[in-house]
Amino acid sequence: MLVLVAEDDEVLADLLRQGLTRAGYTVEVAPDGATAGALLRRAAYDLVVLDVMLPLRDGWSLCEELRARRAPTRILMLTARDAVADRVRGLDLGADDYLTKPFDFAELLARVRALLRRDTTHRARVVKVADLVLDTGAQQVSRGGTSLHLTPREYALLEALVLNEGRTISREEILDRVWRDETSISDTISFHVNSLRRKVDAEPWVKLIHTVHGKGYVLRAPEGSP
């Protein structure tokens, strides 16, 4: 896996390069936005760790360019800012995840693994949980051989649950990372979850979507399912 670290802090960039290399990734470093842009146009990186405040060219415009070119490169943005507006801006421009400085390297590494794992899953296109089938390329869903017609928000919610099978997704994560919308209210999430359940968990199918009280929602295959 080829990773680009776009970071102007030499000490941090070197720490990231060493740590990611030890984790088995091939790593290149760009000290400024102009260099990062040139490298991203030259090679097909699997992931870029992208600092927002780069000299010569900022991370926002690099993120926007990658998505305008439909590049499949995963983008993990680093920012010293913790304002909601900055996080939302990055996600709206196409970033896959963000991490606020200072951060623990173990967390960054976990997020890198998660993003690259998700990329592998998406390349597979078809994901199955019990008798539920999700085609991430065509954004089509079926269960027990029956096609399910979902709204865009229902599909986004189901895709997040399926790709994180067995992991609880909080309401905050649904707003911030699934729908990328921090203006919605809690009741709106409940409405869409209930609507999704009426389609995905309709009789006579076994229940897949579960509420974890006080935490969020999780999708689990029934015991004994392949």
PyRosetta script that sets phi, psi and omega in degrees:
from pyrosetta import init, pose_from_sequence

init()
pose = pose_from_sequence("MLVLVAEDDEVLADLLRQGLTRAGYTVEVAPDGATAGALLRRAAYDLVVLDVMLPLRDGWSLCEELRARRAPTRILMLTARDAVADRVRGLDLGADDYLTKPFDFAELLARVRALLRRDTTHRARVVKVADLVLDTGAQQVSRGGTSLHLTPREYALLEALVLNEGRTISREEILDRVWRDETSISDTISFHVNSLRRKVDAEPWVKLIHTVHGKGYVLRAPEGSP")
pose.set_psi(1, 130.2)
pose.set_omega(1, -177.3)
pose.set_phi(2, -100.7)
pose.set_psi(2, 123.1)
pose.set_omega(2, -176.1)
pose.set_phi(3, -121.0)
pose.set_psi(3, 135.4)
pose.set_omega(3, 173.5)
pose.set_phi(4, -107.5)
pose.set_psi(4, 129.1)
pose.set_omega(4, 174.0)
pose.set_phi(5, -104.5)
pose.set_psi(5, 112.0)
pose.set_omega(5, 178.3)
pose.set_phi(6, -104.0)
pose.set_psi(6, 97.4)
pose.set_omega(6, -172.1)
pose.set_phi(7, -151.3)
pose.set_psi(7, 127.0)
pose.set_omega(7, -177.0)
pose.set_phi(8, -87.8)
pose.set_psi(8, -12.9)
pose.set_omega(8, 175.1)
pose.set_phi(9, -78.1)
pose.set_psi(9, 108.7)
pose.set_omega(9, -173.0)
pose.set_phi(10, -60.5)
pose.set_psi(10, -40.0)
pose.set_omega(10, -178.9)
pose.set_phi(11, -65.2)
pose.set_psi(11, -48.2)
pose.set_omega(11, -179.9)
pose.set_phi(12, -64.8)
pose.set_psi(12, -42.6)
pose.set_omega(12, -179.8)
pose.set_phi(13, -59.9)
pose.set_psi(13, -40.8)
pose.set_omega(13, -179.8)
pose.set_phi(14, -68.7)
pose.set_psi(14, -38.8)
pose.set_omega(14, 177.1)
pose.set_phi(15, -63.0)
pose.set_psi(15, -42.4)
pose.set_omega(15, 178.3)
pose.set_phi(16, -65.4)
pose.set_psi(16, -41.9)
pose.set_omega(16, 179.0)
pose.set_phi(17, -61.1)
pose.set_psi(17, -46.9)
pose.set_omega(17, -179.4)
pose.set_phi(18, -64.2)
pose.set_psi(18, -46.1)
pose.set_omega(18, -176.7)
pose.set_phi(19, -65.2)
pose.set_psi(19, -43.8)
pose.set_omega(19, -179.5)
pose.set_phi(20, -69.9)
pose.set_psi(20, -34.1)
pose.set_omega(20, 176.7)
pose.set_phi(21, -64.9)
pose.set_psi(21, -43.6)
pose.set_omega(21, 177.1)
pose.set_phi(22, -61.6)
pose.set_psi(22, -29.7)
pose.set_omega(22, -179.9)
pose.set_phi(23, -79.7)
pose.set_psi(23, -2.3)
pose.set_omega(23, 173.9)
pose.set_phi(24, 103.6)
pose.set_psi(24, 6.7)
pose.set_omega(24, -179.9)
pose.set_phi(25, -94.4)
pose.set_psi(25, 151.8)
pose.set_omega(25, 171.1)
pose.set_phi(26, -89.6)
pose.set_psi(26, 122.5)
pose.set_omega(26, -169.1)
pose.set_phi(27, -121.5)
pose.set_psi(27, 134.8)
pose.set_omega(27, 169.9)
pose.set_phi(28, -121.8)
pose.set_psi(28, 152.6)
pose.set_omega(28, -175.6)
pose.set_phi(29, -122.7)
pose.set_psi(29, 136.1)
pose.set_omega(29, 174.1)
pose.set_phi(30, -118.7)
pose.set_psi(30, 125.9)
pose.set_omega(30, -175.9)
pose.set_phi(31, -84.7)
pose.set_psi(31, -6.7)
pose.set_omega(31, -179.5)
pose.set_phi(32, -154.0)
pose.set_psi(32, 169.2)
pose.set_omega(32, -175.5)
pose.set_phi(33, -68.6)
pose.set_psi(33, -34.2)
pose.set_omega(33, 179.7)
pose.set_phi(34, -65.2)
pose.set_psi(34, -44.5)
pose.set_omega(34, 177.8)
pose.set_phi(35, -64.2)
pose.set_psi(35, -42.3)
pose.set_omega(35, 179.4)
pose.set_phi(36, -60.3)
pose.set_psi(36, -43.8)
pose.set_omega(36, 179.3)
pose.set_phi(37, -60.7)
pose.set_psi(37, -42.5)
pose.set_omega(37, 179.3)
pose.set_phi(38, -63.9)
pose.set_psi(38, -42.6)
pose.set_omega(38, 179.9)
pose.set_phi(39, -66.5)
pose.set_psi(39, -39.6)
pose.set_omega(39, -179.0)
pose.set_phi(40, -67.5)
pose.set_psi(40, -28.9)
pose.set_omega(40, 176.7)
pose.set_phi(41, -79.8)
pose.set_psi(41, -23.4)
pose.set_omega(41, -175.5)
pose.set_phi(42, -86.1)
pose.set_psi(42, -37.6)
pose.set_omega(42, -173.4)
pose.set_phi(43, -127.1)
pose.set_psi(43, 157.7)
pose.set_omega(43, 179.0)
pose.set_phi(44, -95.1)
pose.set_psi(44, 92.0)
pose.set_omega(44, 179.6)
pose.set_phi(45, -81.3)
pose.set_psi(45, 143.4)
pose.set_omega(45, 175.9)
pose.set_phi(46, -75.6)
pose.set_psi(46, -31.9)
pose.set_omega(46, -177.6)
pose.set_phi(47, -155.1)
pose.set_psi(47, 145.0)
pose.set_omega(47, 172.9)
pose.set_phi(48, -122.9)
pose.set_psi(48, 128.2)
pose.set_omega(48, 171.3)
pose.set_phi(49, -90.8)
pose.set_psi(49, 107.9)
pose.set_omega(49, -164.1)
pose.set_phi(50, -116.6)
pose.set_psi(50, 111.0)
pose.set_omega(50, 175.5)
pose.set_phi(51, -72.7)
pose.set_psi(51, 138.7)
pose.set_omega(51, -178.4)
pose.set_phi(52, -69.9)
pose.set_psi(52, -47.8)
pose.set_omega(52, -172.9)
pose.set_phi(53, -94.0)
pose.set_psi(53, 74.1)
pose.set_omega(53, 177.8)
pose.set_phi(54, -96.3)
pose.set_psi(54, 147.3)
pose.set_omega(54, 173.1)
pose.set_phi(55, -70.7)
pose.set_psi(55, 157.3)
pose.set_omega(55, 177.6)
pose.set_phi(56, 72.1)
pose.set_psi(56, -39.3)
pose.set_omega(56, 177.2)
pose.set_phi(57, -159.2)
pose.set_psi(57, 131.9)
pose.set_omega(57, -174.4)
pose.set_phi(58, -84.2)
pose.set_psi(58, 165.3)
pose.set_omega(58, -178.1)
pose.set_phi(59, -65.8)
pose.set_psi(59, -30.2)
pose.set_omega(59, 179.4)
pose.set_phi(60, -57.2)
pose.set_psi(60, -50.4)
pose.set_omega(60, -175.0)
pose.set_phi(61, -68.4)
pose.set_psi(61, -33.0)
pose.set_omega(61, 177.0)
pose.set_phi(62, -66.2)
pose.set_psi(62, -42.7)
pose.set_omega(62, 177.7)
pose.set_phi(63, -60.9)
pose.set_psi(63, -45.9)
pose.set_omega(63, -179.1)
pose.set_phi(64, -62.2)
pose.set_psi(64, -40.6)
pose.set_omega(64, 179.9)
pose.set_phi(65, -64.8)
pose.set_psi(65, -43.7)
pose.set_omega(65, 179.4)
pose.set_phi(66, -58.0)
pose.set_psi(66, -44.5)
pose.set_omega(66, -177.7)
pose.set_phi(67, -73.4)
pose.set_psi(67, -31.7)
pose.set_omega(67, 176.6)
pose.set_phi(68, -65.0)
pose.set_psi(68, -32.6)
pose.set_omega(68, 178.3)
pose.set_phi(69, -84.7)
pose.set_psi(69, 0.0)
pose.set_omega(69, -177.6)
pose.set_phi(70, 58.5)
pose.set_psi(70, 31.5)
pose.set_omega(70, 176.9)
pose.set_phi(71, -67.4)
pose.set_psi(71, 135.4)
pose.set_omega(71, -178.2)
pose.set_phi(72, -79.7)
pose.set_psi(72, 0.5)
pose.set_omega(72, -178.2)
pose.set_phi(73, -56.2)
pose.set_psi(73, 128.9)
pose.set_omega(73, 174.7)
pose.set_phi(74, -74.2)
pose.set_psi(74, 142.5)
pose.set_omega(74, -176.4)
pose.set_phi(75, -121.8)
pose.set_psi(75, 117.5)
pose.set_omega(75, 172.8)
pose.set_phi(76, -109.4)
pose.set_psi(76, 110.4)
pose.set_omega(76, -175.9)
pose.set_phi(77, -90.2)
pose.set_psi(77, 139.4)
pose.set_omega(77, 175.4)
pose.set_phi(78, -109.7)
pose.set_psi(78, 133.4)
pose.set_omega(78, 179.7)
pose.set_phi(79, -145.5)
pose.set_psi(79, 144.0)
pose.set_omega(79, 175.1)
pose.set_phi(80, -84.8)
pose.set_psi(80, -7.5)
pose.set_omega(80, -179.6)
pose.set_phi(81, -91.3)
pose.set_psi(81, 142.5)
pose.set_omega(81, 178.3)
pose.set_phi(82, -118.8)
pose.set_psi(82, 14.9)
pose.set_omega(82, 179.4)
pose.set_phi(83, -71.7)
pose.set_psi(83, 142.7)
pose.set_omega(83, 180.0)
pose.set_phi(84, -57.7)
pose.set_psi(84, -41.6)
pose.set_omega(84, -177.0)
pose.set_phi(85, -59.2)
pose.set_psi(85, -37.4)
pose.set_omega(85, -180.0)
pose.set_phi(86, -69.0)
pose.set_psi(86, -40.5)
pose.set_omega(86, 179.0)
pose.set_phi(87, -65.6)
pose.set_psi(87, -44.8)
pose.set_omega(87, -179.5)
pose.set_phi(88, -62.7)
pose.set_psi(88, -40.3)
pose.set_omega(88, 179.6)
pose.set_phi(89, -59.6)
pose.set_psi(89, -46.5)
pose.set_omega(89, 179.7)
pose.set_phi(90, -60.9)
pose.set_psi(90, -43.3)
pose.set_omega(90, 179.7)
pose.set_phi(91, -67.3)
pose.set_psi(91, -39.2)
pose.set_omega(91, 178.7)
pose.set_phi(92, -64.5)
pose.set_psi(92, -31.4)
pose.set_omega(92, 179.1)
pose.set_phi(93, -78.7)
pose.set_psi(93, -9.6)
pose.set_omega(93, 175.6)
pose.set_phi(94, 117.3)
pose.set_psi(94, 4.7)
pose.set_omega(94, 176.1)
pose.set_phi(95, -64.7)
pose.set_psi(95, 145.6)
pose.set_omega(95, -179.5)
pose.set_phi(96, -87.9)
pose.set_psi(96, -25.8)
pose.set_omega(96, -179.3)
pose.set_phi(97, -163.2)
pose.set_psi(97, 167.1)
pose.set_omega(97, 178.1)
pose.set_phi(98, -142.5)
pose.set_psi(98, 157.2)
pose.set_omega(98, 178.9)
pose.set_phi(99, -142.5)
pose.set_psi(99, 129.1)
pose.set_omega(99, -177.7)
pose.set_phi(100, -91.5)
pose.set_psi(100, 132.4)
pose.set_omega(100, 175.9)
pose.set_phi(101, -76.1)
pose.set_psi(101, 147.1)
pose.set_omega(101, -7.1)
pose.set_phi(102, -76.4)
pose.set_psi(102, 155.3)
pose.set_omega(102, -178.1)
pose.set_phi(103, -138.2)
pose.set_psi(103, 163.0)
pose.set_omega(103, 176.6)
pose.set_phi(104, -90.1)
pose.set_psi(104, 135.1)
pose.set_omega(104, -177.0)
pose.set_phi(105, -60.1)
pose.set_psi(105, -34.5)
pose.set_omega(105, -179.4)
pose.set_phi(106, -60.1)
pose.set_psi(106, -37.4)
pose.set_omega(106, 178.1)
pose.set_phi(107, -69.0)
pose.set_psi(107, -43.4)
pose.set_omega(107, 177.8)
pose.set_phi(108, -58.9)
pose.set_psi(108, -44.3)
pose.set_omega(108, -179.2)
pose.set_phi(109, -62.7)
pose.set_psi(109, -39.8)
pose.set_omega(109, 178.8)
pose.set_phi(110, -63.3)
pose.set_psi(110, -39.5)
pose.set_omega(110, 179.5)
pose.set_phi(111, -69.7)
pose.set_psi(111, -37.8)
pose.set_omega(111, 175.9)
pose.set_phi(112, -60.6)
pose.set_psi(112, -47.3)
pose.set_omega(112, 178.9)
pose.set_phi(113, -59.9)
pose.set_psi(113, -43.2)
pose.set_omega(113, -178.8)
pose.set_phi(114, -63.3)
pose.set_psi(114, -43.1)
pose.set_omega(114, -179.5)
pose.set_phi(115, -65.7)
pose.set_psi(115, -41.7)
pose.set_omega(115, -179.5)
pose.set_phi(116, -72.4)
pose.set_psi(116, -33.4)
pose.set_omega(116, 175.1)
pose.set_phi(117, -65.5)
pose.set_psi(117, -41.6)
pose.set_omega(117, 178.3)
pose.set_phi(118, -63.1)
pose.set_psi(118, -37.7)
pose.set_omega(118, 179.6)
pose.set_phi(119, -63.4)
pose.set_psi(119, -41.6)
pose.set_omega(119, 177.8)
pose.set_phi(120, -62.5)
pose.set_psi(120, -41.0)
pose.set_omega(120, 179.4)
pose.set_phi(121, -63.4)
pose.set_psi(121, -42.5)
pose.set_omega(121, -179.6)
pose.set_phi(122, -66.3)
pose.set_psi(122, -36.5)
pose.set_omega(122, 178.6)
pose.set_phi(123, -64.6)
pose.set_psi(123, -30.1)
pose.set_omega(123, 177.4)
pose.set_phi(124, -67.6)
pose.set_psi(124, -22.8)
pose.set_omega(124, 175.8)
pose.set_phi(125, 71.1)
pose.set_psi(125, -50.3)
pose.set_omega(125, -175.8)
pose.set_phi(126, -106.6)
pose.set_psi(126, 123.2)
pose.set_omega(126, 179.7)
pose.set_phi(127, -118.3)
pose.set_psi(127, 134.3)
pose.set_omega(127, -178.3)
pose.set_phi(128, -121.0)
pose.set_psi(128, 133.6)
pose.set_omega(128, 171.5)
pose.set_phi(129, -130.0)
pose.set_psi(129, 110.5)
pose.set_omega(129, -172.8)
pose.set_phi(130, 55.9)
pose.set_psi(130, -123.8)
pose.set_omega(130, -180.0)
pose.set_phi(131, -99.4)
pose.set_psi(131, 12.4)
pose.set_omega(131, 176.1)
pose.set_phi(132, -91.8)
pose.set_psi(132, 129.0)
pose.set_omega(132, -178.1)
pose.set_phi(133, -122.0)
pose.set_psi(133, 125.8)
pose.set_omega(133, -179.7)
pose.set_phi(134, -119.2)
pose.set_psi(134, 119.1)
pose.set_omega(134, 175.9)
pose.set_phi(135, -99.1)
pose.set_psi(135, 103.0)
pose.set_omega(135, -173.9)
pose.set_phi(136, -72.7)
pose.set_psi(136, -22.9)
pose.set_omega(136, 178.8)
pose.set_phi(137, -74.0)
pose.set_psi(137, -49.8)
pose.set_omega(137, -179.0)
pose.set_phi(138, -86.9)
pose.set_psi(138, -9.4)
pose.set_omega(138, -176.6)
pose.set_phi(139, 55.1)
pose.set_psi(139, 49.3)
pose.set_omega(139, 178.0)
pose.set_phi(140, -118.6)
pose.set_psi(140, 147.1)
pose.set_omega(140, -175.8)
pose.set_phi(141, -132.0)
pose.set_psi(141, 140.4)
pose.set_omega(141, 173.0)
pose.set_phi(142, -142.9)
pose.set_psi(142, 156.5)
pose.set_omega(142, 175.3)
pose.set_phi(143, -140.6)
pose.set_psi(143, 129.3)
pose.set_omega(143, -178.2)
pose.set_phi(144, 58.8)
pose.set_psi(144, 28.5)
pose.set_omega(144, -179.6)
pose.set_phi(145, 85.7)
pose.set_psi(145, -2.6)
pose.set_omega(145, -179.7)
pose.set_phi(146, -101.7)
pose.set_psi(146, 127.1)
pose.set_omega(146, 179.1)
pose.set_phi(147, -69.5)
pose.set_psi(147, 138.6)
pose.set_omega(147, 178.2)
pose.set_phi(148, -111.3)
pose.set_psi(148, 132.4)
pose.set_omega(148, 179.5)
pose.set_phi(149, -100.2)
pose.set_psi(149, 110.9)
pose.set_omega(149, -175.8)
pose.set_phi(150, -112.0)
pose.set_psi(150, 150.8)
pose.set_omega(150, 171.5)
pose.set_phi(151, -74.5)
pose.set_psi(151, 163.0)
pose.set_omega(151, 179.0)
pose.set_phi(152, -54.7)
pose.set_psi(152, -40.3)
pose.set_omega(152, -179.6)
pose.set_phi(153, -71.8)
pose.set_psi(153, -37.2)
pose.set_omega(153, 176.7)
pose.set_phi(154, -63.2)
pose.set_psi(154, -41.5)
pose.set_omega(154, 179.6)
pose.set_phi(155, -64.8)
pose.set_psi(155, -45.5)
pose.set_omega(155, -179.8)
pose.set_phi(156, -59.7)
pose.set_psi(156, -40.9)
pose.set_omega(156, 179.5)
pose.set_phi(157, -66.3)
pose.set_psi(157, -45.6)
pose.set_omega(157, -179.6)
pose.set_phi(158, -64.8)
pose.set_psi(158, -41.6)
pose.set_omega(158, 179.5)
pose.set_phi(159, -60.1)
pose.set_psi(159, -42.7)
pose.set_omega(159, 178.7)
pose.set_phi(160, -62.6)
pose.set_psi(160, -41.6)
pose.set_omega(160, 179.9)
pose.set_phi(161, -66.5)
pose.set_psi(161, -43.1)
pose.set_omega(161, -178.3)
pose.set_phi(162, -66.5)
pose.set_psi(162, -45.1)
pose.set_omega(162, -178.0)
pose.set_phi(163, -72.2)
pose.set_psi(163, -11.7)
pose.set_omega(163, 175.4)
pose.set_phi(164, -118.5)
pose.set_psi(164, 35.7)
pose.set_omega(164, -176.8)
pose.set_phi(165, -48.5)
pose.set_psi(165, 127.6)
pose.set_omega(165, 178.6)
pose.set_phi(166, 88.2)
pose.set_psi(166, -7.8)
pose.set_omega(166, 179.0)
pose.set_phi(167, -109.1)
pose.set_psi(167, 132.9)
pose.set_omega(167, 179.6)
pose.set_phi(168, -72.7)
pose.set_psi(168, 130.0)
pose.set_omega(168, 176.4)
pose.set_phi(169, -106.0)
pose.set_psi(169, 123.0)
pose.set_omega(169, -177.1)
pose.set_phi(170, -76.3)
pose.set_psi(170, 164.0)
pose.set_omega(170, 175.8)
pose.set_phi(171, -61.7)
pose.set_psi(171, -38.2)
pose.set_omega(171, 179.7)
pose.set_phi(172, -63.1)
pose.set_psi(172, -40.0)
pose.set_omega(172, 180.0)
pose.set_phi(173, -68.0)
pose.set_psi(173, -36.6)
pose.set_omega(173, 177.1)
pose.set_phi(174, -61.4)
pose.set_psi(174, -45.5)
pose.set_omega(174, -179.8)
pose.set_phi(175, -66.4)
pose.set_psi(175, -45.7)
pose.set_omega(175, -168.7)
pose.set_phi(176, -85.7)
pose.set_psi(176, -35.2)
pose.set_omega(176, -171.6)
pose.set_phi(177, -117.0)
pose.set_psi(177, -23.4)
pose.set_omega(177, 179.6)
pose.set_phi(178, -92.0)
pose.set_psi(178, -53.8)
pose.set_omega(178, 179.0)
pose.set_phi(179, -93.5)
pose.set_psi(179, -14.6)
pose.set_omega(179, -178.8)
pose.set_phi(180, 53.7)
pose.set_psi(180, 47.7)
pose.set_omega(180, -175.2)
pose.set_phi(181, -146.0)
pose.set_psi(181, 111.6)
pose.set_omega(181, -179.2)
pose.set_phi(182, -99.3)
pose.set_psi(182, 10.6)
pose.set_omega(182, 179.8)
pose.set_phi(183, -97.1)
pose.set_psi(183, -13.2)
pose.set_omega(183, 179.5)
pose.set_phi(184, -69.9)
pose.set_psi(184, 162.8)
pose.set_omega(184, 179.3)
pose.set_phi(185, -112.6)
pose.set_psi(185, 164.7)
pose.set_omega(185, -175.4)
pose.set_phi(186, -57.3)
pose.set_psi(186, -40.4)
pose.set_omega(186, -178.3)
pose.set_phi(187, -62.5)
pose.set_psi(187, -30.2)
pose.set_omega(187, 178.5)
pose.set_phi(188, -64.8)
pose.set_psi(188, -40.5)
pose.set_omega(188, 177.4)
pose.set_phi(189, -62.6)
pose.set_psi(189, -46.4)
pose.set_omega(189, 179.5)
pose.set_phi(190, -58.1)
pose.set_psi(190, -40.9)
pose.set_omega(190, -179.8)
pose.set_phi(191, -60.4)
pose.set_psi(191, -47.9)
pose.set_omega(191, -177.2)
pose.set_phi(192, -70.7)
pose.set_psi(192, -35.8)
pose.set_omega(192, 176.5)
pose.set_phi(193, -63.5)
pose.set_psi(193, -45.2)
pose.set_omega(193, 179.5)
pose.set_phi(194, -64.0)
pose.set_psi(194, -40.2)
pose.set_omega(194, 177.9)
pose.set_phi(195, -63.6)
pose.set_psi(195, -41.7)
pose.set_omega(195, 178.5)
pose.set_phi(196, -64.7)
pose.set_psi(196, -40.9)
pose.set_omega(196, 179.6)
pose.set_phi(197, -61.9)
pose.set_psi(197, -38.2)
pose.set_omega(197, -178.7)
pose.set_phi(198, -62.8)
pose.set_psi(198, -23.9)
pose.set_omega(198, 179.3)
pose.set_phi(199, -94.9)
pose.set_psi(199, -47.9)
pose.set_omega(199, -174.9)
pose.set_phi(200, -77.4)
pose.set_psi(200, -37.2)
pose.set_omega(200, -175.6)
pose.set_phi(201, -108.2)
pose.set_psi(201, 28.1)
pose.set_omega(201, 180.0)
pose.set_phi(202, -67.5)
pose.set_psi(202, 154.7)
pose.set_omega(202, 175.3)
pose.set_phi(203, -61.4)
pose.set_psi(203, 141.9)
pose.set_omega(203, 6.9)
pose.set_phi(204, -98.9)
pose.set_psi(204, 19.9)
pose.set_omega(204, -175.1)
pose.set_phi(205, -73.4)
pose.set_psi(205, 150.6)
pose.set_omega(205, 177.5)
pose.set_phi(206, -73.0)
pose.set_psi(206, 142.5)
pose.set_omega(206, -178.1)
pose.set_phi(207, -65.0)
pose.set_psi(207, 129.4)
pose.set_omega(207, 177.3)
pose.set_phi(208, -110.1)
pose.set_psi(208, -34.5)
pose.set_omega(208, -175.6)
pose.set_phi(209, -93.3)
pose.set_psi(209, 123.6)
pose.set_omega(209, -176.1)
pose.set_phi(210, -122.9)
pose.set_psi(210, 146.8)
pose.set_omega(210, 173.7)
pose.set_phi(211, -90.9)
pose.set_psi(211, 130.7)
pose.set_omega(211, 173.0)
pose.set_phi(212, -104.7)
pose.set_psi(212, 100.6)
pose.set_omega(212, -170.0)
pose.set_phi(213, -56.5)
pose.set_psi(213, 129.5)
pose.set_omega(213, -179.7)
pose.set_phi(214, 81.6)
pose.set_psi(214, -3.4)
pose.set_omega(214, -176.6)
pose.set_phi(215, -125.5)
pose.set_psi(215, -49.4)
pose.set_omega(215, -178.3)
pose.set_phi(216, 157.3)
pose.set_psi(216, -135.2)
pose.set_omega(216, -174.4)
pose.set_phi(217, -136.0)
pose.set_psi(217, 151.8)
pose.set_omega(217, 179.7)
pose.set_phi(218, -142.9)
pose.set_psi(218, 144.5)
pose.set_omega(218, 173.7)
pose.set_phi(219, -108.0)
pose.set_psi(219, 124.8)
pose.set_omega(219, -177.2)
pose.set_phi(220, -133.2)
pose.set_psi(220, 137.6)
pose.set_omega(220, 172.8)
pose.set_phi(221, -73.4)
pose.set_psi(221, 145.4)
pose.set_omega(221, 177.6)
pose.set_phi(222, -63.9)
pose.set_psi(222, 153.1)
pose.set_omega(222, -179.1)
pose.set_phi(223, -59.0)
pose.set_psi(223, 137.3)
pose.set_omega(223, 179.1)
pose.set_phi(224, 91.2)
pose.set_psi(224, -6.7)
pose.set_omega(224, 178.6)
pose.set_phi(225, -74.7)
pose.set_psi(225, 148.2)
pose.set_omega(225, 176.9)
pose.set_phi(226, -70.7)
pose.dump_pdb("model.pdb")
